[in-house]
Amino acid sequence: MNILSLVAYAVIASFTPGPNNIISMTHAGKQGFRSTFPFISGVAAGCLLIMMMSGYFNLVLHEYIPVITPALNVLGCIYMLYLAFKIMRSTSHASEAEENPKHTYSFWFGFTLQLINPKVILYGLTAMSVFVLPHTQSHQLLLLYSLLLTLIGISANLTWAFGGSLFQPFLLKYERPFNIIMGILLICTAISMIK
């Protein structure tokens, strides 16, 4: 397995703007870094659950319908290219997270948000089907990779929260160049997996 490609995909998918990152940043910017911990711990629990479910869902498909594996790789690549172009064209999402600035973002809010967050669900399905299952079907390794993907995702939330508490105006000012760079890196990752 090319672990560097998996990690590159995970970092790019995790650190680009999404509901969890934007909420973490704006909440920390308004109420402090520590106030995001309950929300981020809920996001972590939900992310781990989704990564494990994605791994086992893909494992069932891989074991019982082996013909579908190449199709999953192609779909994963197409999704990554779509995500790259969407990221590169996106505008600021901070206003969405600021609509209710007094809201307390709890553990359960973070957990529930993960269960309905298409970015995280597709992130898990793509990472498992493209990078993990073609190389291993071990239950222990599925759990290990689920933990790795969750840790990368949570490090992104913590980074955005920390950045929000320190540099929110700066990050919002340069969001567009950041998105373009992340999109280009995601395109490179997608291309590397179809070689």
N, C-alpha and C positions, 0 to 999 in steps of 0.2 A: 504494500500500500504506500502511496505517496502521501505521507503524513503532512508534509509541507503544503500540499495543495488543499488538504482538508482544513488545516489551520488557517491558511490564507482565506479560503472561502468563509470559514466561521468568523474570522475577525472582520472581514468586509461586511458580511451580512449582519453581524452583531453591532458594529460600531457606526453604521450608517443610521440616519434618522429614522425613527419608527416611534410608535406610540409609547413604548416603555422608556426609550431614551429621552424623548421630548418631555414626558411627564417627570422623569427623574431630574432633568435639568431645570425645568421651570419651577418645580416644587422646591428643589434645593436652593434655587436663586431667590425664592420668596421666603422660605421658612428655615433654611439652613440644611447643611449636608446630612447631619444625623437624623433629621426628620424624615428622610427618604428610606431609612433602613427597614421599617415595617413593609412598605410597598415593595422594595427590592427583594426582601426575603419571600414575599408572596410570588413575585415574578420568578424567582429561582425555583420554588417548589413547583409552580406550574410548568416552567420550562423543562425541568427534569422529567416530569410526568409525560409531557409531549414528546421529548426525545426518546424515552423508553417505548412509548406507544408507536412512534414512527419506526423505530428499529424493528419491533416485532411485527408491525403491519408489513413492512418491506420484507422481512424474513419469510413470512407466510407466502407473500407473492413470489419471492425468489425460490423457495423450496417447491411450491406446488405449481407454479407457472413459470418455469425457467425461460421460456420464450420471451417473457415480458421484460427481463432484465435489460437487454439493449434498448428497448423502448423507454424504460425508466431513465436510462442514462441520457438519451436524447431529450426527453422531456425535462430532465434536470438541467441540462445545458441550455435549453430554450428558456426555461424559467430564469436561470441566472442571467442570460442576455437581456431578457425583459426587465428584470430587476435592475440591471446595470443602466439601461436606458431610462428607466423610470427615475432612478436615483439622480442621474445626470440632468434630467429635465425638471426635477422637483424644485418647488419654492418653499419658503419657510412654513413650517407647521407649528411654530411656537404659539401662534394665536389660538389654535385649537386647544392646546393644553392650558392656555391662560383663561379660557372662558369661565372657569369656576375656580379662582385662585384661593378661596378660603376652604375648599374641599380637603378633607384629610384623606390621604391615600394610604389605606390600611393594607395589611397582609392579604385579606380576602379580596380586596379590590385588585391587587396585583396578580393574585392567583387566578381570579376569574378572567381578567383581561388576557392572560396568556391562553386560556382555553378557547377564546374567540378571536385571537390575533392571527390573521392569515399569514403574516410575515413569519412568525415563529413556526407555525405548522408546516409551511412550505420549506422553511429552513431545515427543519428536522427531517422531513421526507426526502428532500434533495440530498442532504449530507449523508444520510444512511444509505440511500439507494445507489448513489454515485460513488461515494468514497469508501464506505465501510463494508457493505455486504458483498461486493464482488471479491473481497479478500478474506473475509471471515464470517462465520455464522455462529461463533461461540457466544453463549449467553453471557459469560463473564466479560468478554470484550465488548458486547453490545452495551452492557451496563457501564463499562469503563469509558466508552466513547460518548455515551449519553451524559456522563458526568463531565467529560472534557468539554463537550459542546455547551453544556449548562454553565460551566465555569467561565468560558469565554464570553458567553452572553451576559452573565452577571458582571464580569469585569467591565463590559461596555456600559452597563447601567450605572455602575459606580463611577466610572470615568466621566460620563455625562453629568451625573449628579455633582461630582466634585468640580467639574468645569463650569457647571451652572452656578454653583455657589461662588466661584471666583471670576469667571470670564464670560458670563452670559451675553453681554453686549458685543464682545469681540467674536464669540462663536456665531452669533446670529449674523453679524456683518459679513463673515467669510464662509457662510454656509454653502453658497453656490460653488466656489472653487473646491471646497472639501468634497461636495457631492460629485463633482466631475472627476476628481482624482480617484475616489472610491469606485465610481462606475467603470473607469478605465481598468483599474485593478481587478474588478469582478469580470470584465470581459476577458482579460488575460487568463484568469482562473478557468473560465468556461472553455476557452480555446484549448487550454492545456489538458483538460479531461477528455476531449474527444480525439486526441492524437493517438 
